[in-house]
Amino acid sequence: MSRRIRLNAVQTLTLSFALLIFAGGLLLTLPFAAQDGHSIPFLDALFTAASASCVTGLSLYDTASQFSPFGQAVILLLIQIGGLGFMTVSILVSLLLRRRVSLHRRAVLMDTVGALQLGGVVRLTRRALLVTGICEGMGALLLTVWFCPRYGLAKGLWMSVFHAISAYCNAGFDLLGTGTSLTTAAGEPLLNMVLMALIICGGLGFLVWDDLLTHGRQFRRWRLHSKIVASFTLAIFVGGAIAFYVLEGNHAFANLPAPQKALMAAFQSVTARTAGFSTVDQAALSQSGTLLMLILMFIGAGSGSTGGGAKVNTFAVLLLSSIARVRRQEDVNAFQRRLDGETIHKAYSSVSLYLMACLAGCMVLCLQGISLDDALFEAVSAIGTVGLSRGVTASLPELSKWAVLLMMFAGRVGSMSVAMAVTRERPQPKRRNVPEKILIG
């Protein structure tokens, strides 16, 4: 009699994303998923499905010209499910059918929506779905003002919905049909500001929105997690926008009026946080601007959000820990609270695995003949689920496509989650080894 295989929460989450990508790849290989009725290669379809499910935005094809309305709808569905998480969508079905949510599914939900404890996770999921619906609905409504006059009512509505979901889920797919993202609409304030607002809303994370809905503007009553994510997100956005304005004023933003420079600098600061839309050619950035992009893409959005990256709260923990160490302080404090040792240890482990996966992927791309600066940009963009590129995605060799695909997958599920999913859990030994110090630094 065969033993039933039981998956833990991390393995269930990882497998659900893998199955979603595979199913999406199969649908995108269908002839009627393409505009010309010809099937695309399965690897290319799988790559596109992975990019959509992992809300990345790296694409081998221009979405508008290559894919039919059916193909675009499949991509949009993958973006929505990938942004919210497969288990979040399944819980929505259970709630509609009034079915009981099992403990195992609640445990998976904890990783999906970034809950800190098992209790209240279903309530948090309800709020996450509510916030998603409101943000995407309002975003789509505002975008109709820009799209409908230019593309007509029917197509304008479809493009408004598509871009609202793509922006909120930090995916970066667009239907403008230019092949250069939003560069032709860089000077459009309404479009840019609505997309920036949606990107930020999706990247804050569901715990932050839960505190906003519960406590409103009473910042003192927020969770420590929400305080850190909100404050560091604001600081990085403002600092990034100012830096891009200064660094690219005579480079990528040269010969443009000051208001448009400010708008493009702000958009660049926001989109680097895993969104993938672009209003400027990334290859035209200065060396300093490119380095800033790499840093922002690596940091990413908040945990439990639709965005990726190493996560802004993880970066904050590393920064606060380093400051405490320099000051020779035993405790790491923030907002009159002390961070526990397990959180700090997990932050260092997570970033280490994230960085190693990124460098391994970059090395594969370099071995395939891609220059180091382009390979590094592509690798950070992929594992950060950003979706920005310096123009090498469409011409990637087959091995590089697999490398980028795996990096997108690891970036969305979490490099640590992927590693934990494929390793056996070993019990803590009763006898521990004798500790001994080594030199560090």
LOLUM-613189 format. One record per residue (C-alpha): residue number from 0; x, y, z. Coordinates in Angstrom, 1 decimal, decimal comma. Layout:
(romar NUM (X Y Z));
...
END
This chain:
(romar 0 (0,0 0,0 0,0));
(romar 1 (1,6 3,3 -1,1));
(romar 2 (2,1 6,0 1,4));
(romar 3 (0,4 9,3 0,8));
(romar 4 (2,9 12,1 0,2));
(romar 5 (2,2 15,1 2,4));
(romar 6 (3,6 18,5 1,4));
(romar 7 (4,4 21,2 3,9));
(romar 8 (3,3 24,8 3,4));
(romar 9 (6,4 25,9 1,6));
(romar 10 (6,3 22,9 -0,8));
(romar 11 (2,7 23,5 -1,5));
(romar 12 (3,3 27,1 -2,4));
(romar 13 (6,3 26,3 -4,6));
(romar 14 (4,4 23,5 -6,4));
(romar 15 (1,3 25,6 -7,0));
(romar 16 (3,4 28,3 -8,8));
(romar 17 (5,2 25,7 -10,8));
(romar 18 (1,8 24,1 -12,0));
(romar 19 (0,4 27,6 -12,7));
(romar 20 (3,4 28,4 -15,0));
(romar 21 (3,1 25,0 -16,7));
(romar 22 (-0,6 25,4 -17,4));
(romar 23 (-0,1 28,9 -18,6));
(romar 24 (2,7 27,8 -20,9));
(romar 25 (0,4 25,1 -22,5));
(romar 26 (-2,4 27,7 -23,1));
(romar 27 (0,0 30,2 -24,7));
(romar 28 (1,2 27,5 -27,2));
(romar 29 (-2,3 27,2 -28,6));
(romar 30 (-2,5 28,6 -32,2));
(romar 31 (-5,4 30,9 -31,3));
(romar 32 (-3,3 32,5 -28,5));
(romar 33 (-1,2 34,2 -31,2));
(romar 34 (-2,3 37,0 -33,5));
(romar 35 (-1,1 35,2 -36,7));
(romar 36 (-2,5 31,8 -35,6));
(romar 37 (0,9 30,1 -35,4));
(romar 38 (2,0 28,5 -32,2));
(romar 39 (5,1 29,8 -30,5));
(romar 40 (7,8 27,4 -29,2));
(romar 41 (6,9 25,8 -25,9));
(romar 42 (10,0 27,2 -24,1));
(romar 43 (9,0 30,7 -25,2));
(romar 44 (5,4 30,1 -24,0));
(romar 45 (6,7 28,8 -20,7));
(romar 46 (9,1 31,8 -20,3));
(romar 47 (6,1 34,2 -21,0));
(romar 48 (3,9 32,3 -18,5));
(romar 49 (6,7 32,3 -15,9));
(romar 50 (7,2 36,1 -16,4));
(romar 51 (3,4 36,7 -16,0));
(romar 52 (2,9 34,3 -13,1));
(romar 53 (5,9 35,7 -11,3));
(romar 54 (4,8 39,2 -12,1));
(romar 55 (8,1 40,1 -13,7));
(romar 56 (7,4 41,5 -17,2));
(romar 57 (10,5 40,2 -19,1));
(romar 58 (9,1 39,2 -22,4));
(romar 59 (10,4 37,6 -25,6));
(romar 60 (7,6 39,2 -27,6));
(romar 61 (5,7 42,4 -27,7));
(romar 62 (2,4 41,4 -25,9));
(romar 63 (0,1 43,5 -28,1));
(romar 64 (1,4 42,4 -31,5));
(romar 65 (2,2 38,8 -30,8));
(romar 66 (-0,7 37,6 -28,7));
(romar 67 (-4,4 37,5 -29,6));
(romar 68 (-7,1 38,7 -27,2));
(romar 69 (-7,3 35,2 -25,9));
(romar 70 (-3,5 35,1 -25,3));
(romar 71 (-3,6 38,5 -23,6));
(romar 72 (-6,4 37,3 -21,4));
(romar 73 (-4,4 34,3 -20,4));
(romar 74 (-1,4 36,5 -19,5));
(romar 75 (-3,6 38,8 -17,5));
(romar 76 (-5,1 35,9 -15,6));
(romar 77 (-1,6 34,6 -14,8));
(romar 78 (-0,6 38,1 -13,6));
(romar 79 (-3,6 38,3 -11,3));
(romar 80 (-3,2 34,9 -9,9));
(romar 81 (0,5 35,3 -9,6));
(romar 82 (0,2 38,7 -7,9));
(romar 83 (-2,3 37,6 -5,3));
(romar 84 (-0,9 34,1 -5,0));
(romar 85 (-2,6 30,9 -6,1));
(romar 86 (-3,8 30,0 -2,6));
(romar 87 (-5,3 33,4 -2,1));
(romar 88 (-7,4 32,9 -5,2));
(romar 89 (-8,4 29,4 -4,1));
(romar 90 (-9,5 30,8 -0,7));
(romar 91 (-11,7 33,3 -2,6));
(romar 92 (-13,4 30,3 -4,2));
(romar 93 (-13,8 28,6 -0,8));
(romar 94 (-15,3 31,8 0,7));
(romar 95 (-17,8 32,1 -2,1));
(romar 96 (-18,8 28,5 -1,8));
(romar 97 (-18,8 28,9 2,0));
(romar 98 (-16,4 26,0 2,6));
(romar 99 (-14,3 25,6 5,6));
(romar 100 (-10,6 26,5 5,2));
(romar 101 (-8,3 23,8 6,5));
(romar 102 (-5,3 24,4 8,8));
(romar 103 (-2,9 23,3 6,1));
(romar 104 (-4,4 25,9 3,6));
(romar 105 (-4,2 28,5 6,4));
(romar 106 (-0,5 27,7 6,8));
(romar 107 (0,1 28,1 3,1));
(romar 108 (-1,8 31,4 3,2));
(romar 109 (0,6 32,7 5,9));
(romar 110 (3,4 32,6 3,3));
(romar 111 (1,3 33,8 0,5));
(romar 112 (-0,1 37,0 2,1));
(romar 113 (2,8 37,5 4,5));
(romar 114 (0,8 37,0 7,8));
(romar 115 (2,8 36,9 11,0));
(romar 116 (0,5 34,3 12,7));
(romar 117 (-2,0 31,6 11,8));
(romar 118 (-4,9 33,3 13,6));
(romar 119 (-6,7 35,9 11,6));
(romar 120 (-5,1 34,8 8,3));
(romar 121 (-8,5 34,3 6,5));
(romar 122 (-9,6 37,8 7,6));
(romar 123 (-6,4 39,2 6,3));
(romar 124 (-6,9 37,4 3,0));
(romar 125 (-10,4 38,9 2,7));
(romar 126 (-9,0 42,3 3,2));
(romar 127 (-6,2 41,6 0,7));
(romar 128 (-8,9 40,7 -1,9));
(romar 129 (-11,0 43,8 -1,0));
(romar 130 (-8,0 46,2 -1,3));
(romar 131 (-7,0 44,5 -4,6));
(romar 132 (-10,4 44,9 -6,1));
(romar 133 (-10,8 48,6 -5,0));
(romar 134 (-7,3 49,6 -6,2));
(romar 135 (-7,5 47,8 -9,5));
(romar 136 (-11,1 49,0 -10,1));
(romar 137 (-10,3 52,7 -9,3));
(romar 138 (-7,1 52,5 -11,3));
(romar 139 (-8,9 51,1 -14,3));
(romar 140 (-11,6 53,8 -14,0));
(romar 141 (-9,0 56,5 -14,0));
(romar 142 (-7,0 55,0 -16,9));
(romar 143 (-10,2 55,0 -19,1));
(romar 144 (-9,8 58,8 -19,2));
(romar 145 (-6,5 58,3 -20,9));
(romar 146 (-7,0 55,2 -23,0));
(romar 147 (-10,6 55,5 -24,3));
(romar 148 (-10,2 58,8 -26,2));
(romar 149 (-7,1 57,3 -27,9));
(romar 150 (-8,2 53,7 -28,6));
(romar 151 (-12,0 53,8 -28,6));
(romar 152 (-14,4 52,6 -25,9));
(romar 153 (-14,1 48,8 -26,2));
(romar 154 (-10,3 48,6 -26,7));
(romar 155 (-9,8 51,5 -24,3));
(romar 156 (-11,7 49,6 -21,5));
(romar 157 (-9,7 46,5 -22,1));
(romar 158 (-6,4 48,3 -22,0));
(romar 159 (-7,4 50,2 -18,9));
(romar 160 (-8,2 47,0 -17,0));
(romar 161 (-5,1 45,2 -18,3));
(romar 162 (-2,7 48,0 -17,3));
(romar 163 (-4,4 48,5 -13,9));
(romar 164 (-4,0 44,9 -13,0));
(romar 165 (-0,5 44,8 -14,5));
(romar 166 (0,6 47,8 -12,5));
(romar 167 (-1,0 46,8 -9,2));
(romar 168 (0,5 43,4 -9,4));
(romar 169 (3,9 44,9 -10,3));
(romar 170 (4,0 42,9 -13,6));
(romar 171 (5,1 45,5 -16,2));
(romar 172 (3,3 44,0 -19,2));
(romar 173 (1,8 46,6 -21,5));
(romar 174 (-0,4 46,7 -24,6));
(romar 175 (0,8 49,9 -26,2));
(romar 176 (2,4 47,8 -29,0));
(romar 177 (5,6 49,9 -29,3));
(romar 178 (7,9 47,2 -28,0));
(romar 179 (9,5 49,9 -25,8));
(romar 180 (7,1 49,8 -22,8));
(romar 181 (5,8 53,3 -22,0));
(romar 182 (8,7 55,4 -23,5));
(romar 183 (6,3 57,0 -26,0));
(romar 184 (4,0 58,1 -23,1));
(romar 185 (6,8 59,5 -20,8));
(romar 186 (5,3 63,0 -20,8));
(romar 187 (1,7 61,9 -19,9));
(romar 188 (1,1 63,0 -16,3));
(romar 189 (-2,3 61,1 -15,8));
(romar 190 (-1,0 57,8 -17,1));
(romar 191 (2,3 57,9 -15,3));
(romar 192 (0,8 59,0 -11,9));
(romar 193 (-2,0 56,4 -11,9));
(romar 194 (0,4 53,7 -12,7));
(romar 195 (2,9 54,9 -10,0));
(romar 196 (0,1 54,9 -7,5));
(romar 197 (-1,0 51,4 -8,4));
(romar 198 (2,6 50,1 -8,2));
(romar 199 (3,1 51,6 -4,8));
(romar 200 (-0,2 50,3 -3,5));
(romar 201 (0,6 46,7 -4,7));
(romar 202 (4,1 46,9 -3,4));
(romar 203 (3,3 47,9 0,2));
(romar 204 (2,0 44,5 1,2));
(romar 205 (-1,2 43,3 2,7));
(romar 206 (-0,1 43,6 6,3));
(romar 207 (0,4 47,4 5,8));
(romar 208 (-3,1 47,7 4,2));
(romar 209 (-4,5 45,7 7,1));
(romar 210 (-3,1 48,3 9,5));
(romar 211 (-4,3 51,2 7,3));
(romar 212 (-7,8 49,8 7,3));
(romar 213 (-7,8 49,0 11,1));
(romar 214 (-6,0 52,0 12,5));
(romar 215 (-6,1 54,5 9,7));
(romar 216 (-3,5 57,3 10,2));
(romar 217 (-2,8 56,4 13,8));
(romar 218 (0,8 55,4 13,0));
(romar 219 (1,7 54,6 16,6));
(romar 220 (-0,8 51,7 16,6));
(romar 221 (0,6 50,0 13,5));
(romar 222 (2,6 46,8 13,6));
(romar 223 (6,4 47,2 13,6));
(romar 224 (6,5 45,5 10,2));
(romar 225 (4,1 48,1 8,7));
(romar 226 (6,0 51,0 10,2));
(romar 227 (9,2 49,8 8,7));
(romar 228 (7,8 49,0 5,3));
(romar 229 (5,9 52,3 5,0));
(romar 230 (8,7 54,6 6,3));
(romar 231 (11,5 52,9 4,2));
(romar 232 (9,3 52,8 1,1));
(romar 233 (8,8 56,5 1,4));
(romar 234 (12,5 57,2 2,0));
(romar 235 (13,6 55,0 -0,9));
(romar 236 (11,0 56,5 -3,3));
(romar 237 (11,9 60,1 -2,5));
(romar 238 (15,7 59,5 -2,3));
(romar 239 (15,6 57,5 -5,6));
(romar 240 (13,6 60,2 -7,4));
(romar 241 (15,9 62,9 -6,4));
(romar 242 (19,0 60,8 -7,3));
(romar 243 (17,6 60,0 -10,7));
(romar 244 (16,8 63,7 -11,4));
(romar 245 (20,4 64,7 -10,5));
(romar 246 (22,2 61,7 -12,2));
(romar 247 (20,2 61,6 -15,4));
(romar 248 (19,5 65,3 -15,9));
(romar 249 (22,2 65,5 -18,5));
(romar 250 (22,1 61,9 -19,7));
(romar 251 (18,8 59,9 -20,2));
(romar 252 (16,6 63,0 -19,3));
(romar 253 (18,7 65,5 -21,3));
(romar 254 (17,0 68,2 -23,4));
(romar 255 (13,6 67,7 -21,6));
(romar 256 (11,7 70,3 -19,6));
(romar 257 (12,1 70,2 -15,8));
(romar 258 (8,6 69,0 -15,0));
(romar 259 (9,0 66,0 -17,4));
(romar 260 (12,4 65,3 -15,9));
(romar 261 (10,8 65,2 -12,4));
(romar 262 (8,0 63,0 -13,6));
(romar 263 (10,4 60,5 -15,3));
(romar 264 (12,7 60,5 -12,3));
(romar 265 (9,8 59,7 -10,0));
(romar 266 (8,5 57,0 -12,3));
(romar 267 (12,0 55,5 -12,6));
(romar 268 (12,3 55,3 -8,8));
(romar 269 (8,9 53,6 -8,5));
(romar 270 (9,2 51,2 -11,4));
(romar 271 (12,6 50,0 -10,2));
(romar 272 (10,8 48,5 -7,2));
(romar 273 (9,8 45,4 -9,2));
(romar 274 (7,2 47,0 -11,5));
(romar 275 (8,9 46,7 -14,9));
(romar 276 (7,2 49,6 -16,8));
(romar 277 (9,7 52,0 -18,3));
(romar 278 (9,5 55,5 -19,6));
(romar 279 (13,1 55,7 -20,6));
(romar 280 (15,5 53,4 -22,4));
(romar 281 (17,4 51,6 -19,7));
(romar 282 (20,5 51,3 -21,9));
(romar 283 (20,6 55,1 -22,1));
(romar 284 (21,1 55,5 -18,3));
(romar 285 (24,4 56,7 -17,1));
(romar 286 (26,7 54,3 -15,2));
(romar 287 (25,7 55,9 -11,9));
(romar 288 (22,0 55,7 -12,9));
(romar 289 (22,4 52,0 -13,8));
(romar 290 (24,1 51,2 -10,5));
(romar 291 (21,2 53,0 -8,7));
(romar 292 (18,7 50,9 -10,7));
(romar 293 (20,5 47,7 -9,7));
(romar 294 (20,3 48,7 -6,0));
(romar 295 (16,6 49,6 -6,1));
(romar 296 (15,8 46,4 -8,1));
(romar 297 (17,7 44,3 -5,6));
(romar 298 (15,8 45,9 -2,6));
(romar 299 (12,4 45,5 -4,2));
(romar 300 (9,0 45,9 -2,5));
(romar 301 (7,5 44,8 0,8));
(romar 302 (7,0 41,2 2,0));
(romar 303 (3,6 39,8 1,5));
(romar 304 (3,0 42,1 -1,5));
(romar 305 (2,6 41,7 -5,2));
(romar 306 (6,2 42,8 -5,7));
(romar 307 (9,5 40,9 -5,5));
(romar 308 (13,1 41,7 -4,7));
(romar 309 (15,0 41,0 -1,5));
(romar 310 (12,2 43,0 0,2));
(romar 311 (12,4 46,5 1,6));
(romar 312 (11,8 45,3 5,2));
(romar 313 (14,6 42,7 4,9));
(romar 314 (16,9 45,5 3,7));
(romar 315 (15,8 47,6 6,6));
(romar 316 (16,6 44,9 9,1));
(romar 317 (20,1 44,5 7,6));
(romar 318 (20,7 48,2 7,7));
(romar 319 (19,4 48,6 11,3));
(romar 320 (21,5 45,5 12,4));
(romar 321 (24,6 47,0 10,8));
(romar 322 (24,1 50,3 12,5));
(romar 323 (23,6 48,6 15,8));
(romar 324 (26,8 46,6 15,3));
(romar 325 (28,8 49,7 14,4));
(romar 326 (27,5 51,4 17,6));
(romar 327 (28,4 48,3 19,6));
(romar 328 (24,8 47,9 20,7));
(romar 329 (23,6 44,4 21,6));
(romar 330 (20,0 45,1 20,6));
(romar 331 (18,6 46,1 17,2));
(romar 332 (15,8 48,6 17,8));
(romar 333 (13,3 50,4 15,6));
(romar 334 (10,3 52,5 16,6));
(romar 335 (10,8 51,7 20,3));
(romar 336 (10,7 47,9 19,6));
(romar 337 (13,5 45,3 19,7));
(romar 338 (13,9 43,0 16,7));
(romar 339 (14,4 39,3 17,8));
(romar 340 (17,5 37,4 16,8));
(romar 341 (15,6 34,9 14,6));
(romar 342 (14,3 37,8 12,4));
(romar 343 (17,8 39,2 11,9));
(romar 344 (19,3 35,7 11,2));
(romar 345 (16,5 35,0 8,6));
(romar 346 (17,1 38,3 6,9));
(romar 347 (20,9 37,6 6,5));
(romar 348 (20,1 34,1 5,2));
(romar 349 (17,5 35,2 2,8));
(romar 350 (19,7 37,9 1,2));
(romar 351 (22,6 35,6 1,0));
(romar 352 (20,7 32,9 -0,9));
(romar 353 (19,1 35,7 -3,1));
(romar 354 (22,5 37,1 -3,9));
(romar 355 (24,0 33,7 -4,7));
(romar 356 (21,2 32,8 -7,0));
(romar 357 (21,5 36,1 -8,8));
(romar 358 (25,3 35,8 -9,3));
(romar 359 (24,9 32,2 -10,5));
(romar 360 (22,3 33,3 -13,1));
(romar 361 (24,5 36,2 -14,1));
(romar 362 (27,4 33,8 -14,7));
(romar 363 (25,2 31,6 -17,0));
(romar 364 (24,3 34,6 -19,1));
(romar 365 (27,9 35,7 -19,3));
(romar 366 (28,9 32,2 -20,5));
(romar 367 (26,3 32,6 -23,3));
(romar 368 (28,1 35,6 -24,6));
(romar 369 (26,2 38,4 -22,9));
(romar 370 (28,3 41,3 -21,6));
(romar 371 (28,7 41,6 -17,8));
(romar 372 (26,7 44,8 -17,4));
(romar 373 (23,8 43,5 -19,5));
(romar 374 (23,9 40,1 -17,8));
(romar 375 (24,0 41,6 -14,3));
(romar 376 (21,1 43,9 -15,1));
(romar 377 (19,1 41,1 -16,6));
(romar 378 (19,8 38,8 -13,6));
(romar 379 (18,9 41,3 -11,0));
(romar 380 (15,8 42,2 -12,9));
(romar 381 (14,7 38,6 -13,2));
(romar 382 (15,3 37,5 -9,6));
(romar 383 (13,8 40,8 -8,4));
(romar 384 (10,8 40,1 -10,6));
(romar 385 (11,3 43,6 -12,0));
(romar 386 (11,0 43,1 -15,7));
(romar 387 (13,3 45,9 -16,9));
(romar 388 (15,8 45,0 -19,6));
(romar 389 (18,6 46,6 -21,5));
(romar 390 (17,4 45,0 -24,7));
(romar 391 (18,8 41,5 -24,4));
(romar 392 (15,7 39,5 -23,4));
(romar 393 (14,4 39,0 -26,9));
(romar 394 (17,7 37,5 -28,1));
(romar 395 (18,5 35,2 -25,2));
(romar 396 (20,0 31,8 -26,1));
(romar 397 (18,1 28,7 -24,9));
(romar 398 (20,2 28,0 -21,8));
(romar 399 (19,9 31,7 -20,8));
(romar 400 (16,1 31,5 -21,1));
(romar 401 (16,1 28,6 -18,6));
(romar 402 (18,4 30,5 -16,3));
(romar 403 (16,2 33,7 -16,4));
(romar 404 (13,0 31,6 -16,0));
(romar 405 (14,4 29,9 -12,9));
(romar 406 (15,5 33,2 -11,4));
(romar 407 (12,0 34,7 -12,0));
(romar 408 (10,5 31,7 -10,2));
(romar 409 (12,9 31,9 -7,3));
(romar 410 (12,4 35,6 -7,0));
(romar 411 (8,6 35,3 -6,8));
(romar 412 (8,4 32,3 -4,6));
(romar 413 (11,4 33,3 -2,6));
(romar 414 (14,9 31,9 -2,9));
(romar 415 (14,8 30,5 0,6));
(romar 416 (11,4 29,0 0,0));
(romar 417 (12,6 27,2 -3,1));
(romar 418 (15,7 25,9 -1,2));
(romar 419 (13,5 24,7 1,7));
(romar 420 (11,0 23,1 -0,7));
(romar 421 (13,7 20,8 -2,2));
(romar 422 (15,5 19,9 1,0));
(romar 423 (14,5 17,5 3,8));
(romar 424 (13,6 18,9 7,2));
(romar 425 (16,0 17,6 9,7));
(romar 426 (15,1 17,5 13,5));
(romar 427 (17,3 19,5 15,8));
(romar 428 (19,9 17,1 17,3));
(romar 429 (19,7 16,5 21,0));
(romar 430 (23,5 16,9 21,3));
(romar 431 (25,0 20,1 19,9));
(romar 432 (28,6 20,7 18,9));
(romar 433 (31,0 22,8 21,0));
(romar 434 (30,9 26,4 19,8));
(romar 435 (34,2 28,0 18,6));
(romar 436 (34,8 31,5 17,2));
(romar 437 (36,3 32,4 13,8));
(romar 438 (37,5 35,7 12,5));
(romar 439 (34,9 37,9 10,7));
(romar 440 (35,7 41,0 8,8));
END
